[in-house]
Amino acid sequence: MTASSSRSDLERLAAEIRACRICLEMPAGRPLPHEPRPVLRVSTTARLLVAGQAPGARVHASGLPFDDPSGDRLRAWMGVDRDAFYDASRIAFLPTGLCFPGYDSKGSDLPPRPECARAWHERVLALMPEVETILCVGGYAQRFHAARLGRPIAKTAKVDAIVRGWRDYADLRPRLIPTPHPSWRNTMWLRRNPWFETELLPELRAAVAAALSD
């Protein structure tokens, strides 16, 4: 397959995904409580994949991944500005659930819809051969990608433990780098765990710099 044909295949697949209505028409359980708006940015040349959980309400409105305060913190972790962050030729975004899942009874985001990964992810990833590092933001992304790379994570494992064991995934190809979600809700966790900034973030920034290099 040539580079141009692979790029065309991925562009067609991304267009098909953006028109997806599986969670309304063939849902696994309750249907999505609003109109779907799958959010992804992919390319055949991206070397870093940011795999989050699912878009929030603000991202659902804008259609741009991490277009919210969480994105500001994530960019600071990665050491990049908005222009580099949204350069799809270098950095791709494929959340575990592609649409905003809605809120639970307490006003928190529901888990990512399961239909997305089942229907689309392997097909997308097969057309992204240059990805060297997957930044797994949150437990759902960490479990999904670790399992597909042959190193499954126990369902009972907490994100705290997964992130603390980040070195356990450094030998995978693509390499996985797990982080907590950059939400304000995790501010206290970050204060209690200064090793995250002194030990893990330098590794993350080095991986990002490599993805952005020529």
C-alpha positions in Angstrom: 0.0 0.0 0.0 1.4 3.4 -0.9 1.5 6.4 1.4 -1.1 8.2 -0.6 -3.5 5.3 -0.7 -3.1 4.7 3.1 -3.8 8.4 3.7 -6.9 8.3 1.5 -8.1 5.1 3.3 -7.7 6.8 6.7 -9.5 10.0 5.5 -12.4 7.9 4.3 -12.6 6.0 7.5 -12.4 9.1 9.6 -15.3 10.6 7.6 -17.3 7.4 8.1 -16.6 7.6 11.9 -17.7 11.2 12.0 -21.1 10.2 10.6 -21.4 7.3 13.0 -24.8 6.8 14.8 -24.2 3.3 16.3 -24.8 4.5 19.8 -28.3 5.7 18.8 -29.3 3.1 16.3 -27.6 0.0 17.6 -26.7 0.9 21.2 -25.1 -1.4 23.7 -27.6 -0.7 26.4 -29.3 2.7 26.7 -28.8 4.9 23.6 -26.8 8.1 23.7 -29.0 10.8 25.2 -28.1 13.4 22.5 -27.0 13.6 18.9 -23.6 12.0 18.3 -20.6 14.1 17.5 -17.5 11.8 17.3 -14.3 13.7 18.0 -11.0 12.5 16.6 -8.0 13.8 14.8 -5.9 11.2 13.0 -3.2 11.0 10.3 -0.9 8.4 8.8 2.2 10.3 9.9 1.4 11.0 13.5 4.1 9.6 15.9 2.2 10.3 19.1 -1.3 9.2 19.9 -3.2 10.9 22.7 -5.8 8.3 23.9 -8.2 9.9 26.3 -11.5 8.6 27.8 -14.3 10.5 26.0 -15.0 14.1 25.0 -16.6 16.3 27.7 -19.5 18.7 27.1 -17.2 21.6 25.9 -15.4 19.3 23.5 -18.7 18.0 22.2 -19.7 21.7 21.5 -16.4 22.6 19.8 -15.4 19.3 18.1 -11.8 19.9 19.1 -10.1 17.4 21.5 -9.1 18.7 24.9 -10.5 22.1 24.1 -11.1 22.9 27.8 -9.1 23.6 31.0 -8.0 19.9 31.1 -6.4 20.5 27.8 -4.5 23.4 29.2 -3.0 21.2 31.9 -2.3 18.4 29.4 -0.4 20.7 27.1 1.6 21.9 30.1 2.4 18.3 31.0 3.5 17.7 27.4 5.4 20.9 27.1 3.7 22.1 23.9 1.7 25.0 22.7 -1.7 24.8 21.0 -0.3 24.9 17.5 2.0 21.9 18.2 -0.8 20.1 20.1 -3.2 20.4 17.2 -0.7 19.5 14.5 -2.4 16.3 13.4 0.5 15.3 11.2 2.5 14.8 14.4 0.0 14.3 17.2 -3.3 12.3 16.8 -6.3 12.0 19.1 -8.4 8.9 19.4 -10.4 8.7 22.6 -11.8 5.4 23.9 -15.3 6.7 23.5 -15.6 9.1 20.5 -18.7 11.0 21.7 -19.6 12.8 24.8 -21.4 10.1 26.8 -23.7 12.4 28.9 -24.0 12.8 32.6 -24.9 10.5 35.4 -27.3 11.3 38.2 -24.6 13.1 40.1 -23.6 15.3 37.2 -20.4 13.5 36.4 -19.5 12.3 32.9 -20.7 8.8 32.2 -18.1 6.1 31.1 -17.0 6.0 27.5 -19.5 4.3 25.2 -18.3 0.7 24.5 -19.6 0.8 20.9 -16.8 3.0 19.6 -13.8 0.9 20.3 -15.5 -2.3 19.1 -16.5 -0.7 15.8 -13.6 1.5 14.9 -10.4 1.5 16.8 -8.5 -1.4 15.4 -9.3 -0.2 11.8 -8.0 3.3 12.6 -4.9 2.1 14.4 -4.0 -0.3 11.5 -3.8 2.8 9.3 -1.5 4.7 11.7 1.8 2.8 11.4 4.1 5.6 12.5 2.7 5.8 16.1 5.6 5.3 18.5 4.0 6.4 21.7 0.5 6.3 23.1 -0.3 8.7 25.9 -3.1 7.0 27.8 -5.1 9.5 29.8 -7.2 7.8 32.4 -8.1 4.2 33.3 -10.3 3.3 30.3 -7.7 4.2 27.8 -5.0 2.5 29.8 -6.8 -0.8 30.0 -7.9 -0.7 26.4 -4.5 -0.1 24.9 -2.5 -2.3 27.4 -4.9 -5.2 26.6 -4.6 -4.8 22.8 -0.7 -4.8 23.1 -0.7 -8.0 25.1 -0.3 -6.6 28.6 -3.8 -6.5 30.1 -4.4 -4.5 33.3 -6.7 -6.0 36.0 -10.1 -4.5 36.2 -9.6 -3.9 39.9 -6.4 -1.9 39.3 -6.7 1.8 40.2 -5.4 4.6 38.0 -3.1 5.6 40.8 -1.4 2.2 40.7 -1.3 2.1 36.9 0.4 5.5 36.7 2.8 4.6 39.5 3.8 1.6 37.4 4.4 3.6 34.2 7.8 2.0 33.7 6.1 -1.4 33.2 4.8 -0.2 29.8 8.0 1.4 28.5 9.0 -1.7 26.5 5.8 -2.0 24.6 5.6 -1.0 20.9 4.1 1.4 20.6 5.2 2.5 24.1 2.4 3.4 26.5 2.7 6.3 28.9 -0.2 6.3 31.5 -1.3 9.5 33.2 -4.2 10.5 35.4 -6.8 12.7 33.8 -5.7 16.3 33.8 -8.9 17.4 35.3 -9.0 19.9 38.2 -10.4 17.0 40.3 -6.9 15.5 40.3 -5.2 18.6 41.7 -4.8 17.1 45.2 -3.5 13.8 43.7 -0.8 15.8 41.9 0.2 17.6 45.1 0.4 14.4 47.0 2.6 12.8 44.3 5.4 15.1 43.3 7.2 12.2 41.6 4.7 12.5 38.8 6.3 15.9 37.8 9.9 15.0 38.6 10.0 11.4 37.2 7.2 10.8 34.7 6.8 14.2 33.0 10.4 14.4 31.8 9.9 11.0 30.0 6.6 12.2 28.6 8.1 15.4 27.3 11.0 13.5 25.7 8.5 11.3 23.9 6.6 14.4 22.7 9.8 16.1 21.5 10.7 13.0 19.6 7.2 12.9 18.0 7.6 16.5 16.9 11.1 16.3 15.6 12.0 15.9 12.0 
